[in-house]
Amino acid sequence: MRRHRIMVSALAGVCALLLSGCLASDEKSSGSSSDTKKGDGSVEMIGAISDAEAEALTKSLEPFEDESGIDVKYT
């Protein structure tokens, strides 16, 4: 009986997660970047890479920063 309850609870949880992904959004998106609003903040990323790899990562984030207006700081 206990195993049955666990299985039913797990199934209910999975169904809830799947259904939450199907919720409709009222916002219409054309997919173009010109419709997005610019951010006004910054994000700090903490990681373990350094030197040339960290520099390459920072450079690869520049298009995101330009499009979003969000400053990304990698430490």
Residue frames relative to the residue before (quaternion, step in Angstrom):
aa qw qx qy qz dx dy dz
M 1.0000 0.0000 0.0000 0.0000 0.00 0.00 0.00
R 0.6519 0.5171 -0.3210 0.4522 3.58 0.97 -0.85
R 0.6396 0.5288 -0.3194 0.4575 3.56 0.99 -0.82
H 0.6212 0.5432 -0.3272 0.4604 3.57 1.06 -0.77
R 0.6530 0.5095 -0.3121 0.4654 3.61 0.95 -0.84
I 0.6440 0.5175 -0.3209 0.4631 3.57 0.98 -0.84
M 0.6633 0.5038 -0.3044 0.4621 3.58 0.92 -0.88
V 0.6546 0.5011 -0.3128 0.4717 3.59 0.95 -0.84
S 0.6509 0.5093 -0.3135 0.4676 3.60 0.97 -0.82
A 0.6535 0.5076 -0.3095 0.4684 3.57 0.96 -0.86
L 0.6500 0.5114 -0.3086 0.4699 3.58 0.96 -0.85
A 0.6433 0.5125 -0.3191 0.4709 3.58 0.99 -0.81
G 0.6475 0.5201 -0.3149 0.4595 3.59 1.00 -0.78
V 0.6526 0.5041 -0.3076 0.4748 3.56 0.95 -0.86
C 0.6485 0.5117 -0.3165 0.4664 3.59 0.95 -0.84
A 0.6402 0.5225 -0.3257 0.4594 3.59 0.97 -0.82
L 0.6596 0.5010 -0.3103 0.4666 3.60 0.95 -0.82
L 0.6629 0.5028 -0.3075 0.4617 3.57 0.94 -0.85
L 0.6810 0.4858 -0.2926 0.4632 3.57 0.93 -0.85
S 0.6197 0.5461 -0.3576 0.4358 3.60 1.03 -0.64
G 0.6410 0.5178 -0.3232 0.4653 3.59 1.13 -0.50
C 0.6760 0.4967 -0.2818 0.4657 3.57 1.24 -0.35
L 0.4107 0.7210 -0.4758 0.2916 3.59 1.23 0.04
A 0.4270 -0.7137 0.5006 0.2401 3.55 -0.97 0.88
S 0.2643 -0.7382 0.6006 0.1567 3.52 -1.19 0.63
D 0.4272 -0.7076 0.5040 0.2506 3.57 -0.99 0.83
E 0.5902 0.5861 -0.3661 0.4174 3.57 1.21 -0.41
K 0.2634 -0.7399 0.5993 0.1552 3.54 -1.03 0.85
S 0.0982 -0.8001 0.5909 0.0320 3.56 -0.89 0.91
S 0.2799 -0.7690 0.5531 0.1562 3.55 -0.82 0.99
G 0.5044 -0.6763 0.4054 0.3520 3.54 1.27 -0.26
S 0.6001 0.5529 -0.3883 0.4283 3.58 1.18 -0.09
S 0.5169 -0.6723 0.4419 0.2925 3.54 -1.05 0.77
S 0.5649 0.6157 -0.3938 0.3832 3.61 1.17 -0.30
D 0.6437 0.5330 -0.3217 0.4451 3.60 1.21 -0.36
T 0.5873 0.6057 -0.3737 0.3854 3.59 1.19 -0.24
K 0.4331 -0.6705 0.5386 0.2696 3.52 -1.23 0.58
K 0.4791 -0.6648 0.4967 0.2861 3.54 -1.07 0.76
G 0.4148 -0.6871 0.5400 0.2535 3.54 -1.09 0.75
D 0.2554 -0.7779 0.5532 0.1538 3.54 -1.20 0.36
G 0.6398 0.5361 -0.3213 0.4473 3.55 1.19 0.37
S 0.3866 -0.6832 0.5531 0.2791 3.47 -1.26 -0.50
V 0.2359 -0.7370 0.6196 0.1313 3.52 -1.31 0.48
E 0.1774 -0.7723 0.5993 0.1135 3.56 -0.98 0.82
M 0.1556 -0.7743 0.6104 0.0608 3.55 -0.79 1.10
I 0.1517 -0.7709 0.6136 0.0794 3.55 -0.93 0.90
G 0.1292 0.8139 -0.5531 0.1226 3.57 -0.74 1.00
A 0.5409 -0.6515 0.4523 0.2800 3.51 -1.35 0.12
I 0.5655 0.5906 -0.4143 0.3998 3.62 1.17 0.02
S 0.0839 -0.8060 0.5855 0.0221 3.57 -1.12 0.61
D 0.7871 0.3628 -0.2591 0.4264 3.50 -1.42 -0.04
A 0.8592 -0.0581 0.0507 0.5058 3.58 -0.90 -0.94
E 0.6383 0.5280 -0.3352 0.4488 3.59 1.01 -0.74
A 0.6556 0.4990 -0.3081 0.4757 3.58 0.97 -0.84
E 0.6366 0.5213 -0.3219 0.4684 3.57 1.03 -0.77
A 0.6497 0.5081 -0.3096 0.4731 3.59 1.00 -0.83
L 0.6339 0.5207 -0.3296 0.4673 3.58 1.01 -0.78
T 0.6542 0.5146 -0.3077 0.4610 3.56 0.90 -0.93
K 0.6599 0.5001 -0.3021 0.4724 3.58 0.97 -0.84
S 0.6646 0.5062 -0.3121 0.4524 3.60 0.99 -0.76
L 0.6515 0.5164 -0.3137 0.4589 3.59 1.20 -0.41
E 0.4686 0.7132 -0.4255 0.3011 3.60 1.23 -0.29
P 0.6503 0.4949 -0.3510 0.4571 3.68 0.86 -0.74
F 0.6208 0.5303 -0.3379 0.4682 3.59 1.04 -0.73
E 0.6616 0.5068 -0.3054 0.4607 3.57 0.91 -0.92
D 0.6568 0.5125 -0.3077 0.4596 3.59 0.98 -0.84
E 0.7026 0.4713 -0.2648 0.4627 3.59 0.92 -0.90
S 0.7793 0.3796 -0.1841 0.4634 3.57 0.87 -0.95
G 0.3802 -0.7202 0.4959 0.3015 3.58 1.10 -0.59
I 0.5515 0.5904 -0.3861 0.4452 3.57 1.30 0.21
D 0.3225 -0.7481 0.5541 0.1712 3.56 -0.85 1.02
V 0.1554 -0.7903 0.5890 0.0662 3.60 -0.71 1.09
K 0.0970 -0.7868 0.6091 0.0216 3.56 -0.77 1.10
Y 0.1524 -0.7882 0.5924 0.0669 3.58 -0.70 1.09
T 0.0037 -0.7978 0.6024 -0.0252 3.57 -0.80 1.04
